């Protein structure tokens, strides 16, 4: 992903890049090698944003403060839009199901599944 | 003939409660296509009236009633030394009975093509004359009913919503079900369904699936909004955050955010998926702006328009565009409907802002002021040469009951509300204009009616 594209996709979320988003992005880059090169960085960023969104929301723990929650919402929404524009249907569905399982576990006060393996598995849904 | 009841609680001694939407709901539920609705007050101090819902006019009506039959003016009914069979809690309310005599206890309204036949400025009011009390109005609906009202488009969305909530874990489904069943205008799903009938590929079931998903998405954003705004009530019931705690509210919002996204993706139309995803991103970004602007409350019109375009109008626009895309409508039609939805969404939000200053909306007045929610009437009142300085001074301090009451009085006494109303109506005209140059398969009158109804309301 070019620097310009990355900058655009991080608009309003720049502060998160050094707060774990870049690390997550690099990890997910290893899971998108089976996609065409032009969408690989977009899908890795989508996964990183969704992981960050779930983390910011505080799912399964103490509720996030309102402003943090809204940042988390924006991460989830942007990740979702990147998937809608770039991912095969199976991957979009797998990501949504992953967030559904994490949030329903949190609502039921059950231990939530680990986010990263779920999302890595979702990236493989089209294989 | 179908019978129903409208029940509500009043909050003040004299109060004009707009029950138009409640009657429309009963008509929709009954499937009445052409006929009459009979209304009857079940009380001797509750009248029924049809008139314009304009806050200052309602004050005029109240003043008129007070002048003709003032309270405590020596009514014989209030002389308990001369009356027999007095209850322990007998109220001193001769004035209220006399006022009711000036109104009517009955009304007959006409229904044509499933719609309540009212003039543009007409609303139906229950007029409380001796509140606050719990009140009832009896309704009978008579005429020709749709044979299969269960299959009306609105019913398809309700069935789809119920079906989706039925398969979800109870921890998330129960709070969402309470929110969905509490009502809401369902404007976004209506827009999806209407626009999904415009192109050559008209599939009502797929349209209902998309419409229900859009409604779930909208409700998911409301659940998070209510936590952020610390709102105690939504649609007359405790918010999910208030009832279940913030942790559960966040999880429920996230669940339906994800589920709605999945349902839309599974429809299998990439254009639709992208349209809704872009709108959702705009909603979330604008919500951040909205909260940030509260530091400079009440803000200015430019900031207001930027936030409302993202927070409200983007999903209206996406609802219109996605329905049209689903039906394979031509790009120029999709574009026109997207612009129509955008303009309608802004006008809708302006009308919603005005409700906060309406004594008869059925919602507590001044709630937006108390919660420092972005509001165009408040922005205009703060700019007003006469009331502006006091409004700004009050908003800069702590907002208790007294201050909120004073701010709402100042807003209603200024030109702010007529100015916002005029602006909303101009936006509706512009939205209607967008529909003029494209072929809409006979749906133009319905879309125009929906747009006009969206701003002609009080609740």
Interface residues (C-beta under 8 A of the other chain):
Chain A: X12 X54 X57 X58 X59 X61 X62 X63 X64 X66 X67 X69 X70 X71 X73 X74 X76 X77 X78 X80 X81 X83 X84 X85 X89 X92 X93 X95 X96 X97 X98 X99 X100 X102 X103 X104 X106 X107 X108 X109
Chain B: X168 X169 X171 X172 X221 X224 X227 X228 X245 X246 X247 X248 X249 X250 X251 X252 X254 X255 X257 X258 X259 X261 X262 X265 X266 X268 X270 X273 X274 X276 X277 X278 X280 X281 X283 X284 X285 X287 X288 X291
